[in-house]
């Protein structure tokens, strides 16, 4: 099934976030890590992409998904995850 073209940017942002998670996971096992550089990069990614992504999901995707009874709980979980991730960032 093809995605709606409007969802492609969000999908790419998910891929970028997953790639960041892989890099962080690999960095945890590294002997030497430049934490200041990592913090700067993650902060920049959050401000330029992730925060915008969360806003798009919360304003456009979640309201539509909430109309589907089977997705109401998932939307609540995702909103809670956004709160947690914003606190972490």
ChimeraX commands (.cxc) that place a marker at each C-alpha (Angstrom):
marker #1 position 0.00,0.00,0.00 radius 0.5
marker #1 position 1.33,3.42,-0.93 radius 0.5
marker #1 position 1.49,6.18,1.62 radius 0.5
marker #1 position -0.34,9.41,1.14 radius 0.5
marker #1 position 2.26,11.86,-0.22 radius 0.5
marker #1 position 1.54,14.17,2.70 radius 0.5
marker #1 position 2.94,11.54,5.08 radius 0.5
marker #1 position 6.29,11.16,3.31 radius 0.5
marker #1 position 8.04,13.97,5.26 radius 0.5
marker #1 position 6.87,12.49,8.57 radius 0.5
marker #1 position 8.07,9.07,7.49 radius 0.5
marker #1 position 11.51,10.46,6.61 radius 0.5
marker #1 position 11.67,12.16,9.99 radius 0.5
marker #1 position 10.92,8.82,11.66 radius 0.5
marker #1 position 13.82,7.31,9.71 radius 0.5
marker #1 position 16.12,10.14,10.85 radius 0.5
marker #1 position 15.06,9.65,14.47 radius 0.5
marker #1 position 15.69,5.90,14.25 radius 0.5
marker #1 position 19.13,6.54,12.75 radius 0.5
marker #1 position 19.88,8.90,15.65 radius 0.5
marker #1 position 18.82,6.21,18.13 radius 0.5
marker #1 position 21.16,3.70,16.47 radius 0.5
marker #1 position 24.03,6.19,16.65 radius 0.5
marker #1 position 23.32,6.90,20.32 radius 0.5
marker #1 position 23.15,3.18,21.06 radius 0.5
marker #1 position 26.51,2.64,19.37 radius 0.5
marker #1 position 27.96,5.66,21.14 radius 0.5
marker #1 position 27.00,4.25,24.54 radius 0.5
marker #1 position 29.43,1.39,23.95 radius 0.5
marker #1 position 32.23,3.62,22.67 radius 0.5
marker #1 position 35.31,4.19,24.75 radius 0.5
marker #1 position 35.52,7.89,23.95 radius 0.5
marker #1 position 32.46,10.09,23.46 radius 0.5
marker #1 position 32.38,13.85,23.00 radius 0.5
marker #1 position 29.29,14.53,25.10 radius 0.5
marker #1 position 29.29,18.24,24.36 radius 0.5
marker #1 position 29.22,17.59,20.62 radius 0.5
marker #1 position 26.49,14.97,21.03 radius 0.5
marker #1 position 24.39,17.28,23.16 radius 0.5
marker #1 position 24.75,20.06,20.61 radius 0.5
marker #1 position 23.81,17.78,17.71 radius 0.5
marker #1 position 20.81,16.28,19.49 radius 0.5
marker #1 position 19.58,19.73,20.56 radius 0.5
marker #1 position 19.88,20.99,17.00 radius 0.5
marker #1 position 18.00,17.97,15.62 radius 0.5
marker #1 position 15.29,18.43,18.22 radius 0.5
marker #1 position 14.81,22.11,17.44 radius 0.5
marker #1 position 14.98,21.76,13.65 radius 0.5
marker #1 position 13.15,18.50,13.06 radius 0.5
marker #1 position 11.81,16.57,16.03 radius 0.5
marker #1 position 9.83,19.38,17.69 radius 0.5
marker #1 position 8.28,20.26,14.32 radius 0.5
marker #1 position 7.49,16.59,13.76 radius 0.5
marker #1 position 5.77,16.26,17.13 radius 0.5
marker #1 position 3.71,19.37,16.43 radius 0.5
marker #1 position 2.60,18.03,13.03 radius 0.5
marker #1 position 1.56,14.71,14.54 radius 0.5
marker #1 position -0.29,16.38,17.40 radius 0.5
marker #1 position -2.08,18.92,15.19 radius 0.5
marker #1 position -2.85,16.79,12.13 radius 0.5
marker #1 position -2.38,13.06,12.64 radius 0.5
marker #1 position -3.57,12.51,16.21 radius 0.5
marker #1 position -6.93,14.30,15.85 radius 0.5
marker #1 position -7.73,12.23,12.76 radius 0.5
marker #1 position -6.55,9.00,14.41 radius 0.5
marker #1 position -8.58,9.73,17.55 radius 0.5
marker #1 position -11.74,9.43,15.44 radius 0.5
marker #1 position -10.98,5.72,14.96 radius 0.5
marker #1 position -12.00,3.95,18.18 radius 0.5
marker #1 position -9.24,1.35,17.89 radius 0.5
marker #1 position -6.58,4.10,17.79 radius 0.5
marker #1 position -7.67,6.22,20.77 radius 0.5
marker #1 position -5.41,4.39,23.25 radius 0.5
marker #1 position -2.48,4.49,20.84 radius 0.5
marker #1 position -2.88,8.25,20.40 radius 0.5
marker #1 position -2.86,8.70,24.18 radius 0.5
marker #1 position 0.32,6.60,24.47 radius 0.5
marker #1 position 2.03,8.56,21.71 radius 0.5
marker #1 position 1.08,11.90,23.27 radius 0.5
marker #1 position 2.53,10.70,26.58 radius 0.5
marker #1 position 5.72,9.63,24.80 radius 0.5
marker #1 position 5.98,13.09,23.23 radius 0.5
marker #1 position 5.76,14.66,26.69 radius 0.5
marker #1 position 8.50,12.36,28.00 radius 0.5
marker #1 position 10.75,12.94,24.99 radius 0.5
marker #1 position 10.33,16.71,25.20 radius 0.5
marker #1 position 11.45,16.52,28.84 radius 0.5
marker #1 position 14.45,14.41,27.90 radius 0.5
marker #1 position 15.48,16.71,25.06 radius 0.5
marker link #1:1,2 radius 0.2
marker link #1:2,3 radius 0.2
marker link #1:3,4 radius 0.2
marker link #1:4,5 radius 0.2
marker link #1:5,6 radius 0.2
marker link #1:6,7 radius 0.2
marker link #1:7,8 radius 0.2
marker link #1:8,9 radius 0.2
marker link #1:9,10 radius 0.2
marker link #1:10,11 radius 0.2
marker link #1:11,12 radius 0.2
marker link #1:12,13 radius 0.2
marker link #1:13,14 radius 0.2
marker link #1:14,15 radius 0.2
marker link #1:15,16 radius 0.2
marker link #1:16,17 radius 0.2
marker link #1:17,18 radius 0.2
marker link #1:18,19 radius 0.2
marker link #1:19,20 radius 0.2
marker link #1:20,21 radius 0.2
marker link #1:21,22 radius 0.2
marker link #1:22,23 radius 0.2
marker link #1:23,24 radius 0.2
marker link #1:24,25 radius 0.2
marker link #1:25,26 radius 0.2
marker link #1:26,27 radius 0.2
marker link #1:27,28 radius 0.2
marker link #1:28,29 radius 0.2
marker link #1:29,30 radius 0.2
marker link #1:30,31 radius 0.2
marker link #1:31,32 radius 0.2
marker link #1:32,33 radius 0.2
marker link #1:33,34 radius 0.2
marker link #1:34,35 radius 0.2
marker link #1:35,36 radius 0.2
marker link #1:36,37 radius 0.2
marker link #1:37,38 radius 0.2
marker link #1:38,39 radius 0.2
marker link #1:39,40 radius 0.2
marker link #1:40,41 radius 0.2
marker link #1:41,42 radius 0.2
marker link #1:42,43 radius 0.2
marker link #1:43,44 radius 0.2
marker link #1:44,45 radius 0.2
marker link #1:45,46 radius 0.2
marker link #1:46,47 radius 0.2
marker link #1:47,48 radius 0.2
marker link #1:48,49 radius 0.2
marker link #1:49,50 radius 0.2
marker link #1:50,51 radius 0.2
marker link #1:51,52 radius 0.2
marker link #1:52,53 radius 0.2
marker link #1:53,54 radius 0.2
marker link #1:54,55 radius 0.2
marker link #1:55,56 radius 0.2
marker link #1:56,57 radius 0.2
marker link #1:57,58 radius 0.2
marker link #1:58,59 radius 0.2
marker link #1:59,60 radius 0.2
marker link #1:60,61 radius 0.2
marker link #1:61,62 radius 0.2
marker link #1:62,63 radius 0.2
marker link #1:63,64 radius 0.2
marker link #1:64,65 radius 0.2
marker link #1:65,66 radius 0.2
marker link #1:66,67 radius 0.2
marker link #1:67,68 radius 0.2
marker link #1:68,69 radius 0.2
marker link #1:69,70 radius 0.2
marker link #1:70,71 radius 0.2
marker link #1:71,72 radius 0.2
marker link #1:72,73 radius 0.2
marker link #1:73,74 radius 0.2
marker link #1:74,75 radius 0.2
marker link #1:75,76 radius 0.2
marker link #1:76,77 radius 0.2
marker link #1:77,78 radius 0.2
marker link #1:78,79 radius 0.2
marker link #1:79,80 radius 0.2
marker link #1:80,81 radius 0.2
marker link #1:81,82 radius 0.2
marker link #1:82,83 radius 0.2
marker link #1:83,84 radius 0.2
marker link #1:84,85 radius 0.2
marker link #1:85,86 radius 0.2
marker link #1:86,87 radius 0.2
marker link #1:87,88 radius 0.2
marker link #1:88,89 radius 0.2
view
